[in-house]
Amino acid sequence: MPYITIRHKVMDYDAWKSKFDAHGPARAAAGCKGGHLLRGIDDTNEVVIFFEWDTLENARKFTASPELKAAMKEAGVIDKPDVYFLENQESLTQ
């Protein structure tokens, strides 16, 4: 199963988080299986999101969509996101 990691800065975390949560159904409809949201300790307006996706094709299609770009702009993303497409190599216990 493919994974996506996205890192970007937002203008205001609380405002961004509200829009991010509201966009959840669109992610699910596009093949997102859930993930983890991490927030910077030193810069609380920096976020890293780790998503699990159903297929690499769907993940690429979603991240390239004009709808996502518009949603990110509306939510207050203020820099160009770093997006990584990944696959699991092994699970680590430590």
N, C-alpha and C positions, 0 to 999 in steps of 0.2 A: 504494500500500500504506500502511495506517495505522501510526502509531507511538504508543507510550505512553511518557511520562516520569513516573517516580514518585520522589519525594523523601521520605525519612523518617529518623528517628533510631532507633537500636536500643540496647538495654541493653548488649550485649556483641557486638562485631562477629564474633568467631570463632564463637561459639555461633549467632548469626544466620546466618552464611554456611553453616554445616553444614545448617541447616534449609532455607535458600534453595536449595542445591544438590539436596537430597533432593526438593524440590518441582518440579524441572525437568520430569519426565515429565508432571505435571499441566498445566504451562504449555504444553508441546508438544501435548498432546491437545486443549487448548482453542484452538489456532491460533497460538501463539507461534512465531516463526521465528528467534529468537535476539536478541541485543542486546549491550549493553555495561553493565558494572557499574563505577561510579565511587565512590570513597571519599574523604571529606573529608580534607584535609591538616591543617587546624587542629583539626577534631573528627573523629577517626577512627571514631566511632560514627554519623556521618551518611553516608547512602548515597543515591546517585542512580542509578536504573536506566533505561536507554533500551532499550525493546523494539520489535522489528518484529513486526507481527501480520498474519494472513492477511486478516481483514475487520474493519471497525469494529464491526460487530454482535457478533462473537465477543470482541473486546477489551473492549467495554462489559459484556458478559455475565460475562466472567471477573472483571473488577475489582469487579463488584457482588456476586459470589457469597459466600454465607455461608462456604463452604469456604476461600476466600482469607482472609477476615477471621479465621477461626479459626487458620489457618496462620501468619498474621502475628503474632497474639497469642502463640501458642506459641513462635514464633521470637524474641520479645522486642522487637517494635516498640513504642516507648514514646510516640509522638505520632501525631497524625492525619496520614496521608500526604497529600502534595500530588500529585494525579494529573492529568496533561494528556494529552488526545488530540490528535494532531498529524498533519498530512500534509506530505509533502515538496513544497517549492516549487521548489527548485533545488539542485544540488550546488555546493559551493564548493571551490575549490582552495587558497585562502589564508585 
